[in-house]
Amino acid sequence: MMVGRALQWSRWFVLIAVVCALAGSIALLVYEAIVIVGDVAATLHMRPVTPKLAKTVAVGLIEALDVFLIAIVAQVISLGLYVLFIDETMPLPRWLRIGDLDDLKSHLVSSVIAVLAVLFMREAVAWDGSRDLLGFGAALALVIAALSLYLAVKGKH
């Protein structure tokens, strides 16, 4: 009886992960927003405006999107753990409903796929012809295909 009660209360320790993931998410979002504002201000003061500068700005924006996606992944994990362990009645958008750990893993895998796609896009935009972009892209494609297969198989069960 006492062990059961202790186990029931132990779920509240998940709040440590919830709070830390949420704090990390907020920190990344705020930090990257500050970086973008600083980059925009610096870009507006650069002269002359050139295609190379435009490419640099584009790469910076893609890198910012990558950080935002990672921050969103941390937020989804925070929300998912909270719903699974603390309050299953918390209202969430339909696309974010999490009923078990498999749902949370599926959201995480989907987010990782998006992060990997943005990573490749960043490398492609910044590519200077000297690195093996094809090999890098093929490796990422293999990982994305494996993760997509995982999602497809999980969706059939």
C-alpha positions in Angstrom: 0.0 0.0 0.0 2.8 2.4 1.0 4.8 1.5 -2.1 1.8 2.1 -4.4 1.2 5.5 -2.8 4.9 6.4 -3.3 4.8 5.3 -6.9 1.7 7.3 -7.5 3.4 10.4 -6.1 6.6 9.8 -8.0 4.9 10.9 -11.2 5.3 14.4 -9.9 9.1 14.1 -10.4 8.4 14.3 -14.1 7.7 18.0 -13.4 11.5 18.4 -13.3 11.7 17.3 -16.9 8.6 19.4 -17.9 10.0 22.6 -16.3 13.5 22.1 -17.7 12.3 21.3 -21.2 10.0 24.3 -21.1 12.7 26.6 -19.7 15.1 25.4 -22.4 12.5 26.0 -25.1 11.8 29.5 -23.9 15.5 30.3 -23.6 16.2 29.1 -27.2 13.2 31.1 -28.5 14.2 34.3 -26.8 17.9 34.0 -27.5 17.3 33.3 -31.2 14.8 36.2 -31.5 17.5 38.5 -30.1 20.0 37.1 -32.6 17.6 37.7 -35.5 16.9 41.3 -34.4 20.6 41.9 -34.1 21.3 40.4 -37.5 18.6 42.4 -39.1 19.9 45.6 -37.6 23.5 44.8 -38.7 22.3 43.9 -42.2 20.4 47.2 -42.6 23.7 49.0 -41.9 25.8 47.0 -44.3 26.8 48.5 -47.6 26.9 47.7 -50.4 24.0 45.3 -50.7 25.2 42.3 -52.8 24.0 38.9 -53.8 26.7 37.4 -51.4 25.2 39.4 -48.5 21.7 38.2 -49.5 23.0 34.6 -49.3 24.6 35.2 -45.9 21.3 36.6 -44.6 19.4 33.6 -46.0 21.8 31.2 -44.3 21.3 33.1 -41.0 17.6 32.9 -41.3 17.7 29.2 -42.1 19.9 28.6 -39.0 17.4 30.6 -36.9 14.5 28.4 -38.2 16.6 25.4 -37.2 17.0 26.7 -33.6 13.2 27.6 -33.5 12.3 24.1 -34.5 14.6 22.6 -31.8 12.9 25.0 -29.3 9.5 23.8 -30.5 10.6 20.2 -30.0 11.5 20.9 -26.4 8.1 22.6 -25.9 6.3 19.6 -27.4 8.2 17.3 -25.1 7.4 19.5 -22.1 3.7 19.6 -23.0 3.6 15.9 -23.8 5.2 14.8 -20.5 2.9 17.1 -18.6 -0.2 15.7 -20.3 1.0 12.1 -19.8 2.0 12.3 -16.2 0.3 15.3 -14.6 -2.9 16.5 -16.3 -4.4 14.5 -19.1 -7.3 17.0 -19.4 -5.1 19.9 -20.4 -6.6 21.3 -23.7 -4.2 21.0 -26.6 -4.7 21.5 -30.4 -5.9 18.5 -32.2 -2.5 17.9 -33.9 -0.8 17.8 -30.6 -3.0 15.4 -28.7 -0.9 12.9 -26.9 -2.4 9.8 -25.4 0.7 7.7 -24.7 4.5 7.7 -25.0 4.2 6.4 -28.6 2.3 9.5 -29.5 5.0 11.7 -27.9 7.7 9.7 -29.7 5.9 10.2 -33.0 5.7 13.9 -32.5 9.4 13.9 -31.6 10.3 11.9 -34.7 8.3 14.2 -37.0 10.1 17.2 -35.5 13.5 15.5 -36.0 12.6 15.0 -39.6 11.8 18.7 -40.0 15.1 19.7 -38.2 17.1 17.4 -40.5 15.4 18.8 -43.6 16.2 22.4 -42.5 19.8 21.3 -41.7 20.2 20.1 -45.3 18.6 23.3 -46.7 21.1 25.4 -44.6 24.0 23.4 -46.0 22.7 23.6 -49.6 22.2 27.3 -49.4 25.7 27.8 -47.9 27.4 25.3 -50.2 30.5 26.7 -51.8 31.2 23.7 -54.0 34.1 22.4 -51.8 32.3 19.9 -49.6 30.6 16.7 -50.5 27.0 17.9 -50.4 25.7 14.8 -52.2 27.1 12.4 -49.5 25.8 14.6 -46.7 22.4 14.8 -48.4 22.3 11.0 -49.0 23.1 10.3 -45.3 20.4 12.7 -44.2 17.9 11.2 -46.7 18.7 7.7 -45.3 18.0 8.8 -41.7 14.8 10.7 -42.8 13.6 7.6 -44.7 14.2 5.4 -41.7 12.4 7.8 -39.4 9.5 8.1 -41.9 9.3 4.3 -42.1 9.1 4.2 -38.3 6.2 6.7 -38.4 4.5 4.7 -41.2 4.8 1.4 -39.3 3.6 3.0 -36.0 0.6 4.5 -37.8 -0.5 1.1 -38.9 -0.7 -0.3 -35.4 
